[in-house]
Amino acid sequence: MGSAGLARLQGLFAVYKPPGLKWKHLRDTVELQLLKGLNAGKPPAPKQRVRFLLGPVEGSEEKELTLTATRVPTLIDHPLVRGLAFTSLKVGVGHRLDSQASGVLVLGVGHGRRLLTDMYNAHLTKDYTVRGLLGKATDDFCEDGRLVEKTTYDHVTREKLDRILAVIQGSHQKALVTYSNLDLQTQEAYEMAVSGVIRPMNKSPMLITGIRCLQFAPPEFLLEVQCMHETQKQLRRLVHEIGLELKSTAVCAQVRRTRDGFFTLDDALLRTQWDLPNIQDAIQAAAPRVAAELEKSLRPWLGTQEPPGPGQPWDSKRPCSALGPESHVGH
């Protein structure tokens, strides 16, 4: 059961990270549950060996003793003697979420840890829903941060917000082409632009490929953001700067990742499903799609410059303006 179970733990799967839980704690919890499942299987029947045991002679009334060949179990492989069969298991974590954020978090086991590197190199976009509150500013752009300023927001309308979002999306799309290092006059660049696989190949700030307003009920508004090379702090800062562009202020009340590459909320295991059978089934179900999507995403970039791996994070320290990252292009 243990070795067979381990063989089905080779690949990628997604879990839903609730807010308030650190990604390290989540990873450790998943590792513990997997080890518990691998060690819970019924141990194989112990091996037998022949021993000569001293005993009375059968059918004899006299108290004579003799050596009799007897099969007895070998205790060297008994769990109480050998200990647990599985004591450690490495689980890799993909694009991380900070403790305040929630949503899809991709994990890898076995060769799936190498597939996480392929996901980094494919520069896949991620989807977020970001909830904002107009009328106040805090020191960390979060709703529960230290209050810095209060402002009015009666003048803010849906049309004004949509115009700001259109400016943001347009400027970031221009920056995406610049960071992709493509010659726009070539047929290759045209085909990649049509198929939507243009990706930055060097370090870049957060790049937004799409942004729109889903709900607007002042002081609350809800945005849907497609982006890459982001951090959750940058998304909160984006809400703050949108508030400034609207001649008001805004804080971020929620950041929720709804898609990470080819994993969506439908693929994410809830906390009650973080056990060996559910994770094995999720890995097996996702394996064909993972292979096909990674091949499709990586194929256009074969032979180009090698991008940084997961051990080399993108340059997230640069400030990201709500109007776009053009100020950093060419630096």
VENMOFEN-V541505 format. One record per pair of residues at least 12 apart in sequence whose ideal C-beta (glycine too) atoms are under 7 Angstrom apart, sorted by sequence separation. I is the first residue (numbers start at 1). J is the second residue. D is the distance in whole Angstrom. If there is no record, write none. Layout:
i/j/d
I/J/D
I/J/D
This chain:
i/j/d
94/106/4
137/149/4
211/223/6
212/224/5
239/251/7
54/67/6
55/68/6
94/107/7
106/119/7
136/149/7
239/252/4
269/282/6
93/107/6
94/108/7
136/150/5
211/225/5
15/30/7
52/67/4
53/68/6
92/107/7
135/150/6
52/68/7
91/107/5
92/108/4
135/151/6
182/198/7
210/226/4
236/252/4
52/69/6
53/70/5
208/225/6
209/226/5
91/109/6
135/153/5
180/198/5
209/227/6
50/69/6
51/70/6
134/153/4
180/199/6
208/227/5
236/255/7
267/286/7
92/112/7
180/200/6
181/201/5
207/227/6
235/255/5
50/71/6
51/72/5
92/113/4
177/198/7
179/200/4
180/201/6
181/202/7
206/227/6
207/228/5
94/116/5
134/156/6
176/198/6
207/229/6
48/71/5
49/72/6
90/113/7
179/202/6
206/229/5
232/255/5
48/72/7
92/116/5
176/200/7
205/229/7
206/230/4
9/34/7
48/73/6
49/74/5
94/119/6
179/204/4
204/229/5
48/74/7
46/73/4
47/74/5
262/289/6
46/74/6
179/207/7
206/234/5
262/290/7
46/75/7
47/77/7
46/77/6
95/126/7
176/207/5
262/293/4
5/37/7
6/38/6
46/78/6
175/207/6
5/38/5
176/209/7
172/207/5
2/38/5
5/41/7
43/79/6
172/208/4
173/209/7
2/39/7
2/41/5
169/208/6
1/41/3
168/208/6
1/42/6
169/210/6
100/142/7
169/211/5
168/211/6
39/84/5
39/85/6
165/211/5
39/86/5
165/212/6
38/86/4
165/213/6
35/86/5
162/213/6
161/213/6
35/89/6
34/89/6
158/213/7
161/216/6
31/89/5
158/216/4
31/91/5
161/221/7
30/91/6
156/218/6
27/91/5
153/218/6
27/93/5
153/219/6
23/93/6
23/96/5
23/97/6
123/199/4
22/99/5
30/107/6
123/200/6
245/322/6
21/99/7
164/242/6
20/99/6
26/105/7
17/97/5
27/107/7
241/321/6
242/322/5
19/100/6
164/245/5
241/322/3
19/101/7
23/105/7
164/246/6
234/316/7
238/320/7
2/85/5
19/102/4
237/320/7
2/86/6
18/102/6
125/209/5
134/218/6
135/219/5
238/322/6
17/102/6
134/219/4
161/246/7
229/314/4
231/316/5
17/103/6
133/219/5
160/246/6
234/320/5
16/103/7
133/220/6
16/104/7
17/105/5
131/220/7
132/221/5
14/104/5
15/105/5
156/246/5
14/105/7
131/222/5
132/223/7
14/106/5
15/107/6
155/247/7
156/248/6
129/222/6
130/223/5
12/106/6
13/107/6
142/236/6
129/224/6
130/225/6
141/236/4
153/248/5
12/108/5
141/237/5
152/248/7
127/224/7
128/225/5
151/248/5
11/109/7
141/239/7
151/249/5
10/109/7
127/226/5
141/240/5
9/109/5
10/110/4
12/112/5
149/249/6
197/297/7
9/110/6
10/111/5
11/112/4
125/226/5
126/227/6
10/112/6
125/227/7
126/228/7
12/115/5
125/228/5
137/240/7
197/300/5
201/304/6
11/115/7
201/305/5
123/228/6
130/235/6
201/307/6
128/235/6
132/239/4
143/251/5
192/300/6
130/239/6
134/243/6
142/251/6
143/252/7
141/251/6
142/252/6
143/253/4
204/314/7
205/315/7
141/252/5
203/314/6
137/249/4
203/315/4
135/248/7
136/249/6
138/251/5
205/318/5
134/248/6
135/249/7
137/251/7
206/320/5
136/251/6
205/320/5
134/250/5
133/250/6
132/250/5
133/251/5
207/325/7
132/251/7
132/252/6
133/253/5
205/325/4
132/253/7
130/252/6
131/253/4
131/254/4
205/328/6
130/255/6
128/255/6
129/256/5
128/256/6
128/257/5
129/258/6
128/258/7
101/232/4
126/257/6
127/258/5
127/259/4
126/259/6
98/232/5
126/260/5
97/232/6
124/261/4
119/261/6
175/324/6
175/325/5
175/326/6
178/329/5
171/323/6
172/324/5
174/326/7
103/256/5
104/257/5
171/324/3
172/325/7
101/255/4
102/256/5
103/257/3
104/258/7
106/260/5
168/322/6
175/329/6
100/255/7
103/258/6
104/259/6
168/323/6
171/326/6
101/257/7
104/260/5
167/323/6
168/324/6
106/263/5
104/263/5
97/257/6
104/264/7
104/265/6
104/268/5
95/260/6
94/260/7
122/294/6
124/297/6
115/290/6
122/297/4
118/294/5
122/298/5
121/298/7
115/294/7
118/298/7
121/307/5
121/309/7
120/309/6
120/310/5
117/309/5
117/310/6
116/310/6
37/275/6
38/276/6
37/276/3
33/274/5
33/275/5
34/276/6
33/276/7
30/274/5
29/274/6
34/279/7
14/263/4
16/268/4
14/267/5
15/268/6
16/269/7
18/271/7
14/268/5
15/269/5
16/270/6
14/269/7
13/269/7
15/274/6
13/279/6
13/282/4
13/283/5
5/276/6
9/280/6
12/283/7
8/280/4
11/283/4
13/286/6
9/283/7
12/286/6
5/280/7
8/283/7
11/286/7
8/284/6
11/287/5
12/290/5
11/290/7
